[in-house]
Amino acid sequence: MPWQRARGRGEAETRAGSYIVSAIHGFGQSSTPRSGNACLVGRRRQKRADQHRTLRRRRLGVAAATGVVIGVVIGVAGAAAMLLLPRGDAGRADVPRRDGSPAWSPDGTRIVFYSAREGNGEIHVIGADGTGERRLTRTPSDEGYPWWSPDGGTITFDSDAGGSFDIWAMDPDGGNVRRLTTDPARDVSASWFGDRIVFMSDRNGGFDLYAMNRDGTGVEQLTSNGTSWFPVYSPDGSQVALHVGRDVHVMSAGGGELTRLTQDPANGMYPSWSPDGRRLAFMSWRNGATQIFVMNADGSDQRRVVAMPEGDAIDPRWSPDGSRIVFVHLPAGPQSTERSLWLVNPDGSGLRPLSKSIHGRS
């Protein structure tokens, strides 16, 4: 499975580089950076299995601050119409789970996530106790990175149904689907505070952060460094956490100066706030394998809370009551054919699977 080995860099950095977009969609094994819009628009969807594998990969070229370009996959789409059918269907039981990008409902009872277990990415929801899984979307497109609105009435996600990746929204039962952004660039990875949504887009070249109203109006650019990833509002809405290059940063919710909290090679990506705003969970490959860490909101007291016996741990998300962190386990690292959801307490205790693989393990 090809994934780029950056010049002069170790395997651990390369591995985590492929996870940059695994956090969005769980794909990202290609080593070839995107070259122009032709990679995203105008290519027909193929039905054969080998062509479908290419289809469901998503390409995002990441230029880190050091100039290392990490190729990741982000899928391609024609101008397919969006079709969402609420179902009680959680996917076939005989195919490997390929789950990622978990996000909690505001009341902490459910977790929404994407799954690529049947080829393309689709949005699913599962109870926080592992029961009642339902598939919310059923499309020929790729959907990923779902997020619940603070009032619990909307789930945003990104999809290539319109020909390029945009931010879409739906009700929690999968109905009332609407498209929030229509830029020909790639708009992905939305999160919420109140009625504001922050997301990342390459509409001006590299990926930067943008904010908009919940109906898609009032778009404003927040960063201009070309390598801003996975923004999340603080619980009080005053700050945004993100990663720039290979390190976690925070900044004012309206943009402005970035404060760096991790220092590569003790790096950090994909931050998630604790509900009291005092700590951040994040993933790091500083010890070789990709693992889950927590730190204070000022970057102090960085400590590991998840080191799986095998494979990697990515995509942490803190529960609304602060008692749990959900994350994604890849038993064979970036070469895993299965990805499953796990839970852990913030002190590292209580490690347990939320979703099971077809082999009865995570």
N, C-alpha and C positions, 0 to 999 in steps of 0.2 A: 504494500500500500504506500504510494509515494507521498512523502511530506518533506519539505525543504529543510536541509541542514545548512544553517547560516554559516558563512565563512567565519572561522575563528571562534565559533560558539559551540557549546556542548549540547549533548542530546537532550538534556532537560529543558534548555531554553527552546529548542526546536519543537519539542513535544508540547510545551505550554503554548507556543505560538499557534499551533494547530488548534488549540482549545479556545483561542480568542473568539472564534465564531462558533465553535461548538457551544459556547454559552448562548448564542442566539438560536442556533438550529441543530446543533449536534453533528453537523457534517464538518468538512474542513480538512480533508486529507490531501487535497491537491497541492502540488508545489508550484503551480503556474499562476502568477498574478493575473488579474483582470487586464485586458487590453482593449479598451474602448467599449462603447455601448453595444457593439455587435454581439458581445458575449452575453448580454442580458436581453436584447430585444430582437425579435424577428426569427428566432430559431424555433422550428416546429417541435412539438412534443412527440416523442417516439414511444411506441408501444412495446417493442421488444425489451427483454430484461436487461440486456447489456446497455442499450440506449437509455433505459429508464434510470439505471444507476448513475449515468452521467447527468441526466436531468435533475435528479434530486440532490446533487451536490451544489453547494452555494459558494460563489467566489467573492471573496473580499480581499483585496491586496492591502496589507498593513505596512506602512512605513514607520518603523520605530524611530525614536529620536536619534539613535546611533546610525540610522541609514539602513538597517537590516530590513529587508522586505520579506515578509512572511506571507506566503500564499495560502489563502483559505477559500472555501468554496461557497458560493451563495446561490446557485441555481439559475435557471434561465426560464423565460416564459414568453409565449406569444400573447396576443391580446385576448386571453381566455376570459370568459364571463365567470363572475363569482357565483358559486352555488353552494349554499350552506344548508345542510339538512340535519337538524337535531336528531340524535339517535341514542338508543340505549346501548349501542354497539361499542365495545371497547377494543375491537380488533380481534383477529384470530388468535387462538391460544397456542398455535403450533409455529408461530414465527417469533424470532428473537425480539425482545423489547429494545427499542432505540428511543429512549425518552430523554428529555432535557428541558432546560430553561423553566424550572418550577417557579411559581409565584403564589403566595397565599391569598385567600379571600380575606376581607377586612375582619371578619369574625373568627378567623383561624380554623374554621371547620372543613375547608376544602382547599385543594391545591390544583391550580390550572397549569398545564404544561403542554409541550408539543411532543408528538411521537412520530417517528418515521418507520415504524415497524412494518408497514405495508408498502413502503416505497417513498412517496412524497410526505412532507411534513404535514401533520394535521393537529388540531387543538383538542386536547382531552381535559377532563377534570376528574379528580379522585378525592374521596374523603380523606381527611387527615389521619384517620385510622386505617387507611388502606382499602376501604370498602367503597362500593358504589361507583366504580369508574364508568364514565360515559364519554363518548366521542362527540364533540360539538360541531366539528366541520367535516365535510366530505366533498372534496373538490379535486380537480386534476392539477391544482396549483400547489405551491409550497407555502405553508403557513408556519409561523414560528414566533418565538419570544412574546408569549401572552402576558398580560398584566391586568390586575383588577383595579377598577376605580375605587377611590376611598369610600364612596357611598355604596359600593357593592352592586351597582346597577349596570355596569358596563365592563366588558373585557376588551382591551385593545390587543392587537396582534399585528405582525407584519405579514404581507402576502404579495406574491408576484402575479396575482390574478389579472391585474390591469396592464401587464406588459413590463412593468418595472416594479421593484419592491416599494410598497407604500404602507402607511399606517392605516389600518382598518379598525372598526369597532363592531361589537355585537352585544346583545343581551346575554346574561349568564346561561340561558338555555340554548344558545346558538342562533336565536332569531334576530330580526331587525338589524341585518348587516348593513353597514354603511362604510364608505371610503372617506378617510379624513384628509389624506394628502394625495396630490396628483402630479407631483414633480417628476420629470423623466429620470431623475437620479434615483439613488437607493435611500429610502427613508426607513429606518429599522430601529428596533430596541427602545420602545416607548415605555416610560413610567410616569406616575402621576403624583401630584399634590393638589388637593382641592379640585378646582376646575382647570388646572394647567397640566399640560403634558410636555415632558422633555424627551427628546429623541436624538438619534445621531443620523447624519446624512452626508453624502459626498456630493451634494449639489454644487459645491464650489471647488471640487477637486478631491482633496483628502477628506477624511471623516471629521466633522465638527459637530458641536451640539447646537440644537435649535429648540425653542419652546413655542407652544401654541395653545390656544384655547381648546376645550374638549370637543368642539365642533369642527376643528381644523382651521379656524380663522386666527388672525393675529400672530402669524409666524414671525419669530425674531431669532437672529443668530446670536449665540452666546460665546462661542470660542472661534478661533481662527488659526489654530496651530496645525490642523490637518491630521491629527492623530488622537482625537478625543473619543473615548469608547465607553459604552454601557453606563449612561448617567442614571442616578437615582436621587430623588429629593430626600433631604433629611426629614424626620417626622414633623418638625415645625415649619418646614417649607423654606427655611432661610438659606439653606446651602444645597449644593449638589455634589455628590461624590461620583467619581469617574476614574478611569485609568487613562493615563497619557503615556504613550510608549509602553514601558513595562512597569509602571509604578502607579499606585493609588494616589489621587489628588482630591482636594476639595476646593470649592470656590463658592462665591455668593450665587444665589439662585438667579440673579439677574446678569450673571457673567462677571468678568473682571479678573483679578489676579488669582492664579492657581497656587495652592499650598500643597507641597509634596509631602506625603506621609510615609511612603516606603522608599528605600534606596537600593536600586538594582546593584548587585546581584541578589540582595535580600528583597526581591521584587514583590509586586502584588497586582492583582487584576480582579475585575468583576466584584466591586465592593457592594456590601449590603448593610444598611443601618440597623442597629438594634432599635426597638420601638421607643426607648427613652432618649435616643440620639447620643448616647455617651460612648458607644462602641461601634466598630465596623467589623464585619466578617469579610473575608476575601480569600482568593486562592493564590497560591505561590508555589513555584518550583525551586525554591532556594535550597532544598535538601535533596534534589534529584527528582523524585516523583512529585506530581502536582498534588498538593494537600490543602486543607482548609485551616486558616488561621483567624484569630480575632485580635483586635488592638483597640486601644482607646481612640477617641475621635481626634486626638491631637497627634496620633501616630506612635504614642508610647506603649510600652508593655505588649509587644507583639509576641503571641504565643500560639503554638500549633494545637488544634483541637481534634483534627482528624488526620490520621495516617493509616490508610487501609492496609491490611495484610498483603494484598496484592492489588496492582493497578493504581489508578489515580482517582482523586476526588476533586470535583469542579463545581462551579455554579452554585455557591451558597446563597440561601435566602432565609433571613431571620423571621420567625413567626411573629404575629402581631402582639402576642402576650409575652414575648421574650423568652419563652421556655424551651424552644426548639429551633434548630436550623435544618432546613431541608437542603440536600445537595444531590449531585449526580455521581454515581460510581461507574467507572469504566474498568472492568476486571483486568483487561490486557492493555491498559493505557490507550494511546491514540489509535491502536490497531484493533480495538475491541469491536466486535460485531454486535455487542449488546451494551445497553446503557440503562441503568435503573435508578430509581429514586430511593434515597436513604434519609433517615432522620438521626440527629444527634443533639444532645443537650449542649448548651454553650460552654460548659466546663469540660467537654469531651466525653462525658459519661453517656450511658443509654444509647449506644450506637445500635441501630436496628434498621432493617429494610422496610421501605414503604411499598415498593412494587417488586414483584418476583419475576425472574426470567423464566423461560419455558423449561429450564432445567432445574427449577426449584431453588436457584441461588441468584444472587444479585449480579 
